[in-house]
Amino acid sequence: MAVPTVQEAPGKTGSTAGGGLQPSVPDAEAMNKALPPLKIRNIEVKYPIIQGGMGVGISWDNLAGAVARAGCLGTVSSVGTGYWRTEAVRTINGRPLKPANFHSTVNLKAILASAIEKSEGRGAVGVNILCAVTDYERQVRDSVAGGARYIISGAGLPLRLPEYVGDADVALIPIVSSPRVVDLICKRWKRQGRLPDAIILEGPKSGGHQGYTYEQCLDPAYQLEVLTPAVLEACKAWGNIPLIVAGGIWDRADIDSYLAMGVSGVQMATRFIGTYECDASDTFKRVLLNAKKSDIKLLKSPVGYPARGIVTSPLVQRIMAGHRPKIACVSNCVDPCNHGEESNKVGYCIADSLADARAGNYETGLFFSGSNGYRLTRLQHVQDVIDKLVGNRVDDDTWVEEEAEEVPHAAYRPSPFAVNA
């Protein structure tokens, strides 16, 4: 199967003929309204935008540093840092051996230092750490030692995060899926003498792993716009904790809509994949530039959560056809996988496949994307994206694809690797 080679997706940047695409209309009024700054603990940045953490290696020093330099919060993903510079770790057949090498202390600190340097003293650089990863506590302590201004943590409940951070002046931002989770975290953290400095509510349209079941991801009652008011009230009840929303946020209209509801900011990830500074391979970026709406679905993952990505890649197509070779666990990246047991059930290793995508191996890579990934039209610089989001420039490259004919969920039951989303 050939690797996509175009930088701009056919039909997405010029004519709508045959492509079923319609350009969005720029909001002139939004361009005349200034966005408020974002204040979290000891951090204040010019714009209320956090770049979401994307691993393996999609958001490391280049992307996080550029987003911070543009006046926002740039987030380094802590997962799989052994791949940043494999010469600094022990490997087997190019795979970092065991958690100490896969989640490399030396590389994470170096990535943070590089991102902070690239930020040129603007914005703020932090880290996203998945609760599900092995050596979670060590990664938290490494992030603090490496100079992270904030830590975002989800994919599980970060109940002991304040304990691991100690007295460090680092903003702590858990990711939640409901008001109940807000209350649970706040009650536990209060006993440790802290409350969250902000909270991220991530809806089920985000890329990668979800905090919801397959059924909930498709249920209107669990969509971000429906969940936001109740979670916002829970944050207010705990002392007006700033609420950030994430999952499907794409343009200035989305930002304005949620700010009007009372949230303090937004987290965005997938749109930043379409930038030159994104740490992903050109192949990864081109896969998304060529993706159609129908190519992006929920997948089964060894982590145990549904994960959203591109289902037309060779890896996913082979798995859906029933080809699932035996997998040997080398990196032991996440606890829920149980040393490769879950990888063998779903047919791929999450660490190996994400790392291959980041490196540009089209045949074996797993390409995560948010539900709006098909709207990427071209590669551009981070500063250009931020300028469009905040209204300094007309956002002329956001497209909306006509609804594709949906494949019934039942059609995937014989091989339930992907579901309609």
N, C-alpha and C positions, 0 to 999 in steps of 0.2 A: 504494500500500500504506500503510495507516494506521500512524502511529507509536503504539507502546504508551503508554498514559497512566496506568496504575494504579501506585500506589506499592507495593502489596502484591500478590503474585502470586495469582491465583484458585486455590483448592485447596491452596495451600501453607501457609496460616496458620490454617485452621479445620478443616473437615471433610476426611476422606480420600475421601469418596464420589466416585466417578467419576474421581478424579485419579491413582489408582495410587500414592499417597504414604503413607509411614508415618513418624511422628515418631521420632527417635532417643531413647533413654532416657538421661537425665542420669546420670552416674557420680558417685554420692554420695561414694565413696571418694576420687576425684580431687579433690573440693572440699576435702578435709581435708589434702591433701598440698601443701606449698609447692614451687613450681618453683625450681630453682637459678638464680643469676644467670649472666649470660653475660660472659665475660672474653676480650677480643681485644686484644692489644697494650696500648695505654694506655687502652682503653675497658673500663668495667664498667657494665653496665646491670642493672636489677632482674630482668628476665625474659629467658629464652633465646629470644627471638622477633625475627626480622628481617623487616621488611616488604619484599617483593620490589619491585624497580624495574619500573614498567610505563609504556610509552610508546605513542603520543605523548601526553604530558600527562595520563596517568591517575594517576601519582604525582609530583606536584610539591610545592610548599611546603605546601599545606593538609593533604594526607594525611601526608607525611613528618613535618611538624612535630607533628601530632596523635599519631602513633604514638610518636615520641620522647618527647613529653610524658607518655605513658602508661607510660614506663619501658622502652621497647624501642628497637630500631634502626630509624629511619625513613629510607627510601631515596628520593632524588630520581632520576628518570630523566633522563639528559642528552640523550636523542634529541629532536630537533625543538623545541628551546627557543625558536626563532624564533616559534613560535605562541603563546608565553606573552603577549607584548605585541608585536603585529605593527608597531605604530607605531615600535618601536625598530630595525626591520630594513627592508631593501629587499625589496619583493615585486613579483610579477607576477600579476595577477588573484587577489590574496590569498594566493599561495603564496610563501614565502620563497625568494629567488633564490640559488642555489648554496650550498655548505656553510657559508660564512662567515655567512650569514644564517639558514639552517635550524638549524644548531648554533650559536646565538648566544652569544658570550662574555659580552656584557653581560647578557643575560637569564639565563643559567645562574648567574652570580654573584649576580644579584638574587634568583633563586629560592632559592638556598642561604641567602642572608642572611635572607630571609623565613621559611624553614623553621626556621632556627636561632632566630630570634626567637619563633616560635610554639611551639617546644619548651620555652620558659621554663626553660632550663638543665637540663632532665632528659633522660635517655636520650642518644642520639647521632644526628646527622644525617650521612648519607653519600651517595654517588652510585653509580649503576649505569651503566657505559659499555660499550656493545657494541663488541667488537673489529672488527666488520664495518663500522662507520661510517666515513665519510670524516672526515678531520681528527681521527683518534683521539688522536694525541699532544697536539694543542692542547686537546682536551677534558679530558685528564688534567691538564694543567698549569692549565687554568682551574678545575678542581675543587679542586686543591690551593690555588690562590690565593683561591678563594672560601670556604675554611674547612671543606671536607669532612673529617670525622674518619676516614672509611674509603672505599675504592673497591672496588666489586664489578665484575668484568669477565669476560664470557663471550662467546658467539656467535663463537667463534674462540679462538685461543690467545694470551693476553696475555703473550707471551714478553719483551717489552721494557718492561713496565709499571714495574719498579723503576728502570730508566734514566730514564724520563720523570718519575717522582716525585722522584728525587734523594734528598737528605738530609731531606726533610720527614717529620715524625713523623705519618704517615698509615698506617693499617692497610690492607694489601693483601690482597684476598680473591678469588682466581680461582674461576671456576665450571668444574667438571670433569664428565666422564661415565664415567670408568673409572680404575682404579689406574694404568694406563699413562700417562694424561694427568697424573696426580699426579706420577709420576716424571719425566716430560718437563719439566714446569714447574719442579719443584724443582731438577733438574740445571742448567737454564738460569739460573734465578734465583740459585743458589748462586754461579755465576761472577760475578754482579753484586753479590755481598755480602749477599744477602737470601734469606729463605725466606718463603713465604706466612704471614701472621699467622693466617689461618684459610682453610679450603677449603669451598666449597659443592658438594655433589653434587646435581645437579638431575636427577630422574627424568623419564620421558616423559609424565607426566600434567599438566605445567605448562601455563599458558596461553602463547600466543604461540609464538615460535620454539623448536624443539627441537634438542638436540645429538645426535640419533639419526636414522637413516634411517626411512622410513615403516614398513618391515618390523620394525625393531627396536622402534619405539614400541608395536607390538602383540605383541611376543615376550615371553612370561613371563620369560625369562632376563635381560631388560634392565629389569625393573621395579625401582623404588627399593629395596624391601625386600630384593631379591635382591642388588643391587649394593652395598648399604651395608657389609656385613662386610668385603669385600675392600678397598674404598676406605678404610675405617677402619684397617685394618692398614697400608696404604700410608702414611697420615698418621702413624701411630705410628712407623713406620720412619724417618721424617724428623724425629723429635724431638717426637712427640706434638702435632702441629699440630691445633688444634680443628677438628672436622668439623661442618658444618651441612648438614642435608638439606632438600631442597625438591622440590616437584612432587607435588601431591595431598594435602598436609598440610591438614587442615580443622578438627579439633577437639582437645580436650584428650586424648582417647583416642589420637589419632595422635601427639601430642607425647610422651605418656608412653611409647608403644610404642618410639619411636626413641631417646628418652633412655635407656631400659632397655638398648638395644643398645650404648650407649657414646658416642653422639654428644653434642656440646656444645650444640646448639640446632637450631632449625628456621627455615626461611624460608617465609613465606606471602604470597600476593599476592591471588589472586582473591577471597578472603573479604572483603578490605578494599574491594573495589569496592562492596559493599553498605553503604557508610557515607556519611553526609552530608558528611564532610570529603574524601572522594575527589574528586580534581580533574576527573574525567570529567563529562560532561554528564548531566543527568537522563535524557535519552533513552538513553544508554549503559547506565546503571544499570537502567532499566526493561526494556531488551532482555534483560538477564541475569535479572532478576526473573521474566520471563515465559518464560524458556527451559526446555525439557524436556531430559532427558538425551540424547535422540536428535537434538537440535539442535546438539550440540557435537561437532565432528569435526576431523580434520586437514585442512589446506588446503595447496595449493601456494603458495609465496611467491617473489617476485622475489629474495629474499635467498639462496635455494638450499636452505634448511632447511625441513622440514615445519613448519607453524604451526597451532596449535589455536585455533579460533574458532567463532562462530555461523554455521551454513550456511543458516539460513532468512532471513537479511537480504536485502533487495532486490538489493544489489550481487552477492552470491554467487549468488543465484538467476539473475540475468541472465547471469553468466559461465558457469554450468553449462548454461544454455540455448543457449550459443554466441555471445552478444553480447559482442564484445571490441573496443571502439573503439580507434583508434590513440592512444597515450599519448605526450605530450611531457614529457620530463624537465626539470623546473624546479629542483628542490632538490638533485639529485645526492646523496642521503642516505647510501647505502651502497655500498661498493666492488663487492660481488658483482653488483649490478644492472647495472653497466657502462653508466651514463648512460641508463637506461631500456630497454636491450635485453631484459633479463629481464622487466621489467614488461609489455612488449608480448607476450611469450610466454604469460604467465599471465592477462593481461587486466585488470590494475589496477596502480596505483602505490602501493607500500606507504606512502610518506610521506603522500600526499594522502588515501588512504583511512582511515588511522589518525587523521590530523588531523581529518577530517570526523566520524568517530565521536566523538572527544573533544569536538568542538564541537556535536554533537547533530544532524548531518545524517543522518537515517535512511536516505534513498535511496542515498547514496553512501558511507556509512561502513562500515568493516570492524571488527567487534566481536570482539576476542580474549577468550578465557576459558579457564581451566583446566578439567580434566575434571569438576570438582565444581561448576562455576558454576551448574548448575541447582538446587543446594541453597540458594542465596540465597532468603530468604523475605521480607525487609523491609529498609527502610533504618533504620539506627540509628547511634549515634555510635561513634567509634573506641574511646572509653573503655569503652563497653558490651561491644564485641567482646572487648577485652583482658580485661575482668573475667570474661567467660565462659570464655575460654581458660585463664586462670590459676586458675579455681576460686573466684573471689569471688562469682560469681553462677551460678545454674543455667543451663546452655546449653539453652534451650527453643525455639530456632528453627533447628535443624539437621535437615534432612529427608533421607531416602533414598528415591529413586524406584525403583519396581520396574523390573527390566531390560526395556528395550524390545526388540521383535523386531529383530534386526540385519539390515541390508541387506548382502548379500555384497559383498566387496571388488570382485569382478569386475564388478558392476553399474556401477561408476564408471569402468571402463577406457575406454569410448568418449569420456568427458569427464573426464579424471583430475584435476579440480580439487580434489576432496575424497575422502578415504578414510575408511573406518569406523574409529572410535576411541572 
